Amino acid sequence: MSTKSKLFDQFPAVSTKEWMDRIAVDLKGADFYSRLVWKTGMGIDVMPFYRQEDIEKLEFADSLPGELPFIRGKKTGSNNWRIRQNIAVTDYAAANRKAMGILERGVDSIGFYISDPGSASRENFKILLKDIDPEVVELNFLSDGMAKEIVVLYTDYINRNGFSPEKVTGAIEADPLSRLMLNGTLCIPVGQGFDYLSSVARLTSSLPGFRAVHLNASNFRNAGGDIVQELAFGIAMGTEYMAQLTKRGISADVAASKIRFSFGTGSEFLPEVAKLRAARLLWSVVTSRFQPGNDGATGMEIHCVTNRWNKTEKDPYTNILRTQTEAMSAILGGTDSLTVEPFDIVFR
């Protein structure tokens, strides 16, 4: 009777010293660090190989998906992600036709940028969302104002058409801190801006999967910041949103559930994967300090978008290769949704 054994049990263990001795022979006197060690833009040494002993002292190395502190995300069934594309809405019927076209090609998350929020109405929303199932497609709305009115219109559309509010996902993408950062001012005093944001969050309470804040940490990357700076400033902004929302009577669980982070994904493949794990760990620490009643509230929702600052005009088709690796970093890092911008986005 034959017995089965594991293949690697048939080979003797190889120590790190034996690996290094073999590499030294193959390098024929060349320096190991200059030839084989890759240094990231932040000065971190990336070794050509790693061994079990390298992760034995890492506290969260054995963390599984769905487990606190959600380093590998909250998804336990599969690593699915939504494919997102934004559409500028100037003509509501034309925007609907474009949306239906990209949905047929595999997109399952749409960002409608309503350039004139004053044009939003019940009739125009009926035109814009015709034949789109919000229980299947993630719908996000961006505008330069009137976020409360858009939430009311969308909630009304959901209720009138018999969709289940519990199955609806998306966001009204308010982010007053990013607007303040980019423009140096808000149209109203900052305190009133947070008052307005808290009222938007309350309006979305009937849609548990619908976010009120889309925190654009990607702005820091496109301004030239590195991964550490993007994380530091992005988490700081998220902390301020949590503080301001809870200060205004919104529970920590609800406040956390209304915030989505948007990160820019750059060309450093492995550090970008690690960034999303580090972001989840940091956010779990922050949200836990607000003492939510549900541990699941400490999980971070992440959207990723390919960076712009590293794209070229002179040889634009190389941008396709860059966005390819950037998308893979976001996917392997466990992003919840992803926008791969056009290769010519920086000059057309």
C-alpha positions in Angstrom: 0.0 0.0 0.0 1.5 3.3 -1.1 1.7 6.3 1.2 1.6 9.9 0.2 4.2 12.4 1.4 4.7 16.1 0.9 7.1 16.9 -2.0 9.2 19.4 -0.1 9.7 16.9 2.9 11.8 14.9 0.5 14.5 17.6 0.3 16.8 18.7 3.1 16.2 22.2 4.6 18.5 24.9 3.2 19.7 27.6 5.6 19.9 31.3 4.8 23.7 31.1 5.0 23.7 28.4 2.3 21.5 30.6 0.1 23.9 33.5 0.6 27.0 31.3 0.0 25.5 30.1 -3.3 24.6 33.6 -4.4 28.2 34.8 -3.6 29.6 32.1 -5.9 27.2 33.1 -8.7 28.0 36.8 -8.3 31.7 36.0 -8.8 32.8 38.7 -6.4 30.2 41.4 -7.3 28.5 43.2 -4.4 25.3 41.6 -3.3 23.5 44.8 -2.4 24.4 46.8 -5.5 23.5 43.9 -7.8 20.4 42.3 -6.3 18.9 44.6 -3.6 16.3 47.0 -4.9 15.9 50.3 -3.1 12.5 52.0 -3.3 12.0 55.7 -3.7 11.5 56.0 0.0 14.9 54.3 0.7 13.6 50.9 1.8 15.7 47.9 0.8 13.8 45.1 -1.0 15.7 41.8 -0.8 15.7 39.4 -3.8 14.3 36.7 -1.6 12.6 36.3 1.8 12.3 33.4 4.2 10.0 32.3 6.9 12.4 33.7 9.6 11.9 37.2 8.1 8.2 37.3 9.1 8.3 35.4 12.4 8.4 38.5 14.5 5.8 40.4 12.5 2.7 40.8 14.6 0.0 40.6 12.0 1.7 38.3 9.4 -0.9 35.5 10.0 -3.9 37.8 9.8 -6.7 36.4 7.7 -9.3 38.3 5.6 -12.3 39.3 7.7 -10.3 39.3 10.9 -9.4 42.3 13.0 -7.5 44.5 12.3 -8.7 43.8 8.7 -5.2 44.1 7.2 -6.3 41.8 4.3 -9.7 43.4 4.1 -13.2 42.3 5.1 -13.9 40.2 2.0 -13.8 36.5 2.9 -15.4 34.8 -0.1 -13.2 36.1 -2.9 -11.0 39.1 -3.8 -13.6 40.7 -6.1 -13.4 44.4 -6.8 -15.6 46.9 -8.7 -14.4 48.4 -12.0 -15.3 52.1 -12.0 -15.6 54.8 -14.6 -16.6 58.4 -14.2 -19.0 60.1 -16.5 -19.5 63.9 -16.9 -23.2 64.7 -16.8 -24.1 67.7 -18.9 -26.9 66.0 -20.9 -28.7 63.5 -18.7 -29.9 61.4 -21.6 -26.5 61.2 -23.1 -24.9 60.3 -19.8 -27.4 57.5 -19.4 -26.6 56.1 -22.9 -22.9 56.2 -22.0 -23.5 54.5 -18.7 -25.5 51.7 -20.4 -22.7 51.2 -22.9 -19.9 50.9 -20.4 -22.0 48.6 -18.2 -22.4 46.2 -21.1 -18.6 46.2 -21.4 -18.0 45.1 -17.8 -18.0 48.3 -15.7 -20.0 47.8 -12.4 -19.3 51.1 -10.7 -20.1 54.5 -12.1 -19.3 58.0 -10.9 -21.7 60.6 -12.2 -20.1 64.1 -12.1 -23.0 66.5 -12.3 -21.4 69.7 -13.5 -24.5 71.8 -12.8 -26.0 70.5 -9.6 -28.8 73.0 -10.0 -30.1 70.9 -12.9 -30.7 67.9 -10.7 -34.4 67.1 -10.4 -36.7 64.1 -10.1 -37.3 64.0 -13.8 -33.6 64.3 -14.7 -32.7 61.5 -12.2 -35.3 59.3 -13.8 -33.6 60.0 -17.2 -30.1 59.5 -15.8 -30.8 56.2 -14.1 -33.1 54.7 -16.6 -32.5 50.8 -16.8 -29.7 50.9 -14.3 -30.1 48.6 -11.3 -28.6 50.2 -8.2 -28.8 46.9 -6.4 -26.2 45.6 -8.8 -24.3 48.7 -10.0 -22.5 50.9 -7.5 -23.6 54.5 -8.2 -21.5 57.5 -7.0 -22.4 61.1 -7.4 -20.0 64.0 -7.6 -21.0 67.7 -7.8 -19.9 71.2 -6.8 -22.6 71.6 -4.2 -26.1 70.5 -3.4 -25.1 67.2 -2.0 -28.1 67.1 0.3 -30.5 67.6 -2.5 -28.8 64.9 -4.6 -29.1 62.4 -1.7 -32.8 63.2 -1.3 -33.4 62.8 -5.1 -31.5 59.5 -5.1 -33.3 58.1 -2.0 -36.6 59.1 -3.5 -35.7 57.3 -6.7 -34.7 54.1 -4.8 -38.0 54.1 -2.8 -40.3 55.0 -5.7 -38.9 52.2 -7.9 -39.0 49.5 -5.2 -35.3 48.9 -4.8 -34.0 47.5 -1.5 -32.1 50.3 0.4 -30.0 47.6 2.1 -28.6 46.4 -1.3 -27.7 49.8 -2.6 -24.0 50.8 -2.6 -22.2 53.9 -3.7 -21.6 57.4 -2.4 -22.3 61.1 -2.5 -18.7 62.1 -2.8 -18.4 65.0 -0.3 -14.8 65.8 0.8 -14.6 69.4 2.2 -11.1 68.9 3.6 -9.7 68.0 0.2 -11.5 71.0 -1.3 -10.1 73.2 1.4 -6.6 71.8 0.7 -6.8 72.3 -3.1 -8.5 75.7 -3.1 -7.4 77.2 0.2 -10.9 78.0 1.1 -14.5 76.7 1.2 -17.6 78.5 0.1 -18.7 78.6 3.7 -16.8 78.7 7.0 -15.1 75.4 7.9 -17.3 74.7 10.9 -20.4 75.1 8.8 -18.9 72.8 6.2 -18.7 70.1 8.9 -22.3 70.8 10.0 -23.4 70.4 6.4 -21.4 67.2 6.0 -23.0 65.7 9.2 -26.4 66.5 7.8 -25.5 64.7 4.5 -24.3 61.7 6.5 -27.6 61.6 8.4 -29.6 61.8 5.1 -27.8 58.6 3.9 -28.8 56.7 7.1 -31.6 54.9 5.2 -29.0 53.6 2.8 -26.5 51.7 5.0 -24.1 50.8 2.1 -24.1 54.4 0.8 -21.1 56.6 1.8 -21.2 60.4 2.5 -17.4 61.1 2.4 -15.0 60.1 -0.4 -11.6 61.1 1.1 -9.3 61.8 -1.8 -5.8 60.9 -0.4 -4.8 60.5 -4.0 -4.4 64.2 -4.2 -1.3 63.9 -2.1 0.3 61.5 -4.5 -0.5 63.6 -7.6 1.0 66.6 -5.8 4.3 64.7 -5.5 3.9 63.0 -2.1 5.2 59.5 -1.5 3.4 56.5 0.0 4.1 57.4 3.6 2.9 61.0 3.1 -0.2 59.9 1.4 -1.0 57.5 4.3 -0.1 60.1 7.0 -2.2 62.9 5.6 -5.0 60.7 4.4 -5.4 59.0 7.8 -5.1 62.4 9.5 -8.0 63.7 7.4 -10.1 60.6 8.1 -9.4 61.1 11.9 -10.6 64.7 11.6 -13.8 63.5 9.8 -14.4 60.9 12.6 -13.9 63.6 15.2 -16.2 66.1 13.6 -19.0 63.7 12.8 -19.0 62.1 16.3 -18.8 65.6 17.8 -22.1 66.4 16.1 -23.9 63.4 17.5 -23.3 60.7 14.9 -22.2 57.4 16.4 -18.7 56.1 15.8 -20.2 53.1 13.9 -22.2 55.2 11.5 -19.4 57.8 11.0 -16.9 55.1 10.1 -19.4 53.5 7.7 -19.9 56.7 5.8 -16.2 57.3 5.0 -14.5 55.9 1.9 -10.8 56.4 1.2 -9.5 57.0 -2.3 -5.8 56.2 -2.8 -3.6 56.9 -5.8 -1.6 53.9 -7.0 1.9 54.4 -8.2 4.6 52.5 -10.0 6.4 50.9 -7.0 4.6 47.5 -7.2 5.2 45.8 -3.9 5.2 49.0 -1.7 1.8 49.9 -3.2 0.4 46.5 -2.2 1.8 47.0 1.3 0.3 50.5 1.5 -3.3 49.2 1.4 -2.5 46.7 4.2 -0.8 49.4 6.3 -3.8 51.8 5.6 -6.2 49.2 7.0 -4.1 48.7 10.1 -3.8 52.4 10.8 -7.5 53.0 10.3 -8.5 50.2 12.6 -6.3 51.8 15.3 -7.9 55.2 14.7 -11.5 54.0 14.6 -11.1 51.8 17.6 -10.2 54.8 19.7 -13.7 56.2 19.0 -15.1 53.0 20.7 -17.6 51.8 18.0 -20.1 49.2 19.2 -19.3 46.9 16.3 -15.8 45.7 15.5 -16.7 45.6 11.8 -16.9 49.4 11.8 -13.1 49.6 12.0 -12.8 48.1 8.5 -11.7 50.5 5.8 -13.4 50.8 2.4 -10.9 51.6 -0.3 -11.1 53.0 -3.8 -7.9 53.1 -5.9 -7.2 55.2 -8.9 -4.0 55.1 -11.1 -1.7 58.1 -10.5 -1.3 61.0 -12.9 2.0 62.6 -11.9 4.1 59.8 -13.3 2.4 59.7 -16.8 4.2 61.0 -19.8 3.1 63.1 -22.9 6.2 62.3 -25.0 5.7 58.5 -25.2 2.1 58.1 -24.0 1.7 54.4 -24.8 4.1 53.5 -22.1 1.4 54.9 -19.8 -0.6 51.7 -20.6 2.2 49.6 -19.0 2.3 51.9 -16.0 -1.4 51.7 -15.4 -1.3 47.9 -15.8 1.2 47.4 -12.9 -0.6 50.1 -10.8 -3.9 48.3 -11.3 -2.3 45.0 -10.3 -0.9 46.5 -7.1 -4.4 47.8 -6.1 -6.0 44.5 -6.9 -3.5 42.3 -5.0 -3.7 44.8 -2.1 -7.4 44.1 -2.0 -9.0 47.3 -3.2 -12.8 47.5 -3.1 -13.1 49.4 -6.3 -10.7 50.6 -9.0 -10.5 53.3 -11.6 -7.8 52.8 -14.4 -7.6 56.3 -16.0 -7.1 56.6 -19.8 -3.4 56.5 -20.9 -3.7 60.1 -22.3 -5.6 61.6 -19.3 -2.8 64.1 -18.6 -2.9 65.9 -22.0 -6.4 65.2 -23.5 
